[in-house]
Amino acid sequence: MPKEPKHHYIPEFYSRQWCGEDGKLIEYCRRYKGVEARPTAPGGTGYVRGLYRLPDAPLGDQYLVETKIMSSVDDWASRALEKLKIYSTEAGKLEPREGLGWFQFVYSLVVRNPEHLLLIKERLKGLDPGEVVEELRDRYPQIRKASDPETFEEYKAHVIRNPIDVPATRVLPLLMRSKAVVNALGSLKWRTATLRLAKYPLLTSDRPVIMSDGFGQPDAFLMLPIGPRLLLIGTKHEATFRTVTSMNPGTLGEMVNDRVCQQAYKFVYGSDDRQLRFIAKRLGKRVWSSPLD
């Protein structure tokens, strides 16, 4: 049997920002001898073969989540990133489609990884099919197919007797298109801060999104490294951005790197191998990092 295609939950356009002139970045991963640093191309890390395959889809449609959904989100996000990389207090002014792609991409970094797909699978198992289908009651006459029962009560009884096994990959696109999440991210003002004076460059990982505990507070923020010296910051208010950027660059960089490493599940990425000891002390703690979930 041929190998399934690589599905990157850490998109190549994003991890490529840490590549040197040789086209490689440094992958830090805990192996049997401890955490090791390995040079690799972006295409050689942060993926699982067939991760977004739809097991219930017809032949030829199994990989539509990757080829249609993920590729579109990543394409628009890569365009947005080129603008967001510009250091300016006005950075982050995106065209509507770029902005939507960027917000969906940011949230995808939270939900598209293999561990979160397993979490979705477990949650789907725990749902009461009767409660789920109840949401269709008012719309049933409009969505009813000719082969469906005449009444909603008959339809509900049928679903309870024959629950549908929904793959987690079917739910993933719905999560990424969540209006609530997109609106929450879109309500932030996005700026790019440079950390050129910090001793060590910024790291990223397979859990790179740093968020405050909920977006309801006035000092809510989101931070995401977008390069070895660039930090994207989304805040609700100007004062929060000024507080963050007024920090000593070295202190801010260390704080970001500490959080990115502690949140990491398997991989941390850098532009060089100078932070091996720093990463080894933190990689594997797997601090919860999904307040938007």
C-alpha positions as CSV (number, residue, x, y, z in Angstrom):
1,M,0.0,0.0,0.0
2,P,1.3,3.5,-0.8
3,K,2.1,5.8,2.1
4,E,-0.6,8.3,3.0
5,P,0.3,12.0,2.4
6,K,1.9,14.2,5.0
7,H,-0.6,16.4,6.8
8,H,1.3,19.2,8.7
9,Y,-0.4,20.4,11.9
10,I,2.6,22.8,12.0
11,P,2.2,24.4,8.5
12,E,5.4,24.7,6.6
13,F,4.9,28.4,5.7
14,Y,4.9,29.1,9.5
15,S,7.9,27.0,10.6
16,R,9.8,28.2,7.6
17,Q,10.3,31.6,9.4
18,W,12.9,29.9,11.6
19,C,15.0,28.5,8.7
20,G,18.5,29.5,7.9
21,E,20.2,30.0,4.6
22,D,20.4,26.2,4.2
23,G,16.6,26.0,4.3
24,K,16.6,24.2,7.7
25,L,15.4,25.0,11.2
26,I,16.3,23.2,14.5
27,E,13.8,20.7,15.8
28,Y,14.0,19.9,19.5
29,C,12.4,16.7,20.5
30,R,12.7,14.4,23.5
31,R,14.1,11.0,22.6
32,Y,15.4,8.1,24.6
33,K,18.6,9.9,25.3
34,G,16.8,13.1,26.3
35,V,16.0,16.2,24.3
36,E,18.0,16.4,21.1
37,A,18.5,19.2,18.5
38,R,18.1,18.1,14.9
39,P,18.4,20.2,11.8
40,T,15.5,19.6,9.4
41,A,13.5,21.1,6.6
42,P,10.0,22.3,7.5
43,G,8.5,19.5,5.5
44,G,10.2,16.9,7.7
45,T,8.6,17.7,11.0
46,G,5.3,18.6,12.6
47,Y,3.2,16.2,10.5
48,V,1.3,12.9,10.7
49,R,0.5,10.9,7.6
50,G,-3.2,10.9,6.8
51,L,-4.0,13.0,9.9
52,Y,-7.0,14.7,8.3
53,R,-8.3,11.7,6.3
54,L,-12.0,11.2,6.3
55,P,-12.6,7.5,6.9
56,D,-16.2,7.7,5.8
57,A,-15.7,9.6,2.6
58,P,-16.0,8.1,-1.0
59,L,-12.8,7.1,-2.8
60,G,-11.1,10.3,-3.9
61,D,-12.6,12.5,-1.3
62,Q,-10.8,11.2,1.8
63,Y,-8.3,14.1,1.9
64,L,-10.6,17.0,1.2
65,V,-10.1,18.5,4.7
66,E,-6.4,18.8,3.9
67,T,-6.6,19.7,0.2
68,K,-9.6,22.1,0.4
69,I,-9.9,23.4,4.0
70,M,-6.4,23.4,5.5
71,S,-4.6,24.4,2.3
72,S,-7.0,27.4,1.8
73,V,-6.7,28.6,5.4
74,D,-2.9,28.2,5.3
75,D,-2.7,30.0,1.9
76,W,-4.5,33.1,3.1
77,A,-2.7,33.0,6.4
78,S,0.7,33.0,4.6
79,R,-0.3,36.1,2.7
80,A,-1.4,37.8,6.0
81,L,1.9,36.8,7.7
82,E,3.9,38.7,5.1
83,K,2.1,41.9,6.2
84,L,2.2,41.0,9.9
85,K,6.0,40.6,9.7
86,I,6.4,44.3,9.0
87,Y,7.5,46.1,12.2
88,S,5.2,49.1,12.7
89,T,2.6,50.3,15.1
90,E,0.1,50.0,12.2
91,A,1.1,46.4,11.4
92,G,-1.8,44.0,11.3
93,K,-4.1,45.9,8.9
94,L,-5.3,43.1,6.8
95,E,-7.8,42.7,3.9
96,P,-11.0,41.0,5.1
97,R,-10.2,37.6,3.5
98,E,-6.6,37.7,4.8
99,G,-7.9,38.5,8.2
100,L,-10.4,35.7,8.2
101,G,-7.7,33.3,7.0
102,W,-5.3,34.5,9.7
103,F,-7.8,34.1,12.6
104,Q,-8.8,30.7,11.4
105,F,-5.1,29.7,11.1
106,V,-4.4,31.0,14.7
107,Y,-7.2,28.9,16.1
108,S,-6.2,26.0,13.9
109,L,-2.9,25.9,15.8
110,V,-4.9,25.1,18.9
111,V,-7.3,22.4,17.4
112,R,-5.6,20.8,14.4
113,N,-2.9,18.8,16.2
114,P,-3.3,15.0,16.6
115,E,-3.9,15.1,20.4
116,H,-6.8,17.6,20.0
117,L,-8.4,15.4,17.4
118,L,-8.3,12.5,19.9
119,L,-9.9,14.8,22.4
120,I,-12.7,15.7,19.9
121,K,-13.2,12.0,19.2
122,E,-13.7,11.3,23.0
123,R,-16.1,14.2,23.3
124,L,-18.2,13.0,20.4
125,K,-18.5,9.6,22.1
126,G,-19.9,11.2,25.2
127,L,-22.6,13.2,23.4
128,D,-26.3,12.2,23.7
129,P,-27.5,11.7,20.1
130,G,-31.0,12.8,21.2
131,E,-29.8,16.1,22.6
132,V,-27.6,16.7,19.5
133,V,-30.4,16.1,17.0
134,E,-32.9,18.2,19.1
135,E,-31.2,21.3,17.6
136,L,-32.7,20.3,14.3
137,R,-36.3,20.3,15.5
138,D,-37.4,23.7,14.2
139,R,-35.6,23.3,10.8
140,Y,-36.5,19.6,10.2
141,P,-39.3,20.4,7.7
142,Q,-36.8,22.4,5.6
143,I,-33.9,19.9,5.8
144,R,-35.9,16.7,5.6
145,K,-35.0,14.4,2.7
146,A,-37.5,12.3,0.9
147,S,-36.1,9.2,2.6
148,D,-36.4,10.6,6.1
149,P,-39.3,10.0,8.4
150,E,-42.3,12.3,8.1
151,T,-42.1,13.7,11.6
152,F,-39.2,15.0,13.7
153,E,-40.1,12.7,16.6
154,E,-39.8,9.6,14.3
155,Y,-36.5,11.0,13.0
156,K,-35.2,11.6,16.5
157,A,-36.2,8.1,17.6
158,H,-34.3,6.6,14.6
159,V,-31.1,8.5,15.4
160,I,-31.2,7.4,19.0
161,R,-31.6,3.8,17.9
162,N,-28.9,4.2,15.2
163,P,-26.4,6.8,16.4
164,I,-24.0,8.1,13.7
165,D,-20.3,7.7,14.2
166,V,-19.0,11.1,13.3
167,P,-15.2,11.2,12.6
168,A,-13.3,14.0,14.5
169,T,-12.0,15.2,11.1
170,R,-15.6,16.1,10.1
171,V,-15.9,18.4,13.1
172,L,-12.5,20.1,12.6
173,P,-13.6,22.4,9.8
174,L,-16.6,23.5,11.8
175,L,-14.4,24.5,14.7
176,M,-12.0,26.5,12.5
177,R,-15.0,28.3,11.0
178,S,-16.4,29.2,14.4
179,K,-17.9,32.7,14.3
180,A,-17.5,33.1,18.0
181,V,-13.8,32.4,17.8
182,V,-13.2,34.5,14.7
183,N,-15.1,37.4,16.2
184,A,-13.1,37.1,19.4
185,L,-9.8,37.2,17.6
186,G,-11.0,39.9,15.2
187,S,-11.9,42.1,18.1
188,L,-8.2,42.3,19.1
189,K,-5.9,44.9,17.7
190,W,-2.9,43.2,16.2
191,R,0.7,44.6,16.4
192,T,4.1,43.2,15.6
193,A,6.9,43.8,18.1
194,T,10.6,43.2,17.4
195,L,13.0,41.6,19.9
196,R,16.2,42.3,18.0
197,L,18.0,43.3,21.3
198,A,17.2,40.1,23.1
199,K,20.1,37.8,23.7
200,Y,18.3,34.7,22.5
201,P,15.9,34.4,19.5
202,L,12.3,33.4,20.0
203,L,11.3,29.8,19.8
204,T,8.1,28.2,18.6
205,S,6.6,24.8,19.1
206,D,3.7,22.5,18.3
207,R,1.7,24.6,20.8
208,P,2.9,28.2,20.0
209,V,-0.2,30.2,20.8
210,I,0.0,32.1,24.1
211,M,-3.3,33.4,25.5
212,S,-4.6,35.1,28.6
213,D,-7.3,33.2,30.5
214,G,-10.3,34.2,28.5
215,F,-11.0,37.1,26.2
216,G,-13.7,38.7,28.4
217,Q,-11.2,40.7,30.5
218,P,-10.1,44.2,29.4
219,D,-6.4,43.1,29.6
220,A,-6.9,40.1,27.4
221,F,-4.1,39.3,25.0
222,L,-2.8,36.7,22.5
223,M,0.8,36.3,21.5
224,L,2.4,34.2,18.8
225,P,6.0,34.1,17.7
226,I,6.2,34.7,13.9
227,G,9.9,34.6,13.6
228,P,13.1,34.4,15.6
229,R,12.9,38.2,16.4
230,L,9.2,38.9,15.8
231,L,6.4,38.6,18.2
232,L,2.8,39.1,17.1
233,I,0.6,40.6,19.9
234,G,-3.1,40.9,19.9
235,T,-4.7,43.0,22.6
236,K,-8.1,44.5,23.4
237,H,-6.6,47.8,24.6
238,E,-3.6,49.9,23.7
239,A,-2.5,50.0,27.4
240,T,-2.0,46.2,27.4
241,F,0.2,46.4,24.3
242,R,2.3,49.2,25.8
243,T,2.7,47.1,29.0
244,V,4.0,44.1,27.1
245,T,6.3,46.0,24.7
246,S,7.8,48.2,27.5
247,M,9.3,45.1,29.1
248,N,13.0,44.5,28.7
249,P,13.4,42.6,25.3
250,G,15.4,39.8,27.0
251,T,12.9,39.4,29.7
252,L,10.0,39.3,27.3
253,G,11.7,36.9,25.0
254,E,12.5,34.5,27.9
255,M,8.9,34.7,29.1
256,V,7.6,33.8,25.6
257,N,10.1,31.0,25.2
258,D,9.4,29.6,28.6
259,R,5.6,29.4,27.8
260,V,6.1,28.1,24.3
261,C,8.3,25.3,25.6
262,Q,6.1,24.4,28.5
263,Q,3.1,24.2,26.3
264,A,4.8,22.0,23.7
265,Y,3.6,18.5,23.4
266,K,6.4,17.0,21.3
267,F,8.4,19.6,19.3
268,V,10.1,22.9,19.9
269,Y,11.6,24.8,17.0
270,G,14.4,27.3,16.9
271,S,16.7,29.1,14.4
272,D,19.8,27.7,16.2
273,D,20.8,25.1,18.8
274,R,21.9,27.4,21.6
275,Q,18.9,26.9,23.8
276,L,19.1,23.1,24.3
277,R,19.4,23.2,28.1
278,F,16.7,25.8,28.4
279,I,14.3,23.7,26.3
280,A,15.3,20.4,27.9
281,K,14.1,21.7,31.3
282,R,10.7,22.6,30.0
283,L,9.7,20.4,27.1
284,G,7.3,17.7,28.2
285,K,5.5,19.7,30.9
286,R,2.6,20.1,28.5
287,V,1.0,23.1,30.2
288,W,-2.7,23.5,29.0
289,S,-2.8,26.1,26.3
290,S,-6.3,26.2,24.9
291,P,-8.5,28.7,26.7
292,L,-10.4,29.3,23.4
293,D,-11.4,25.7,23.3
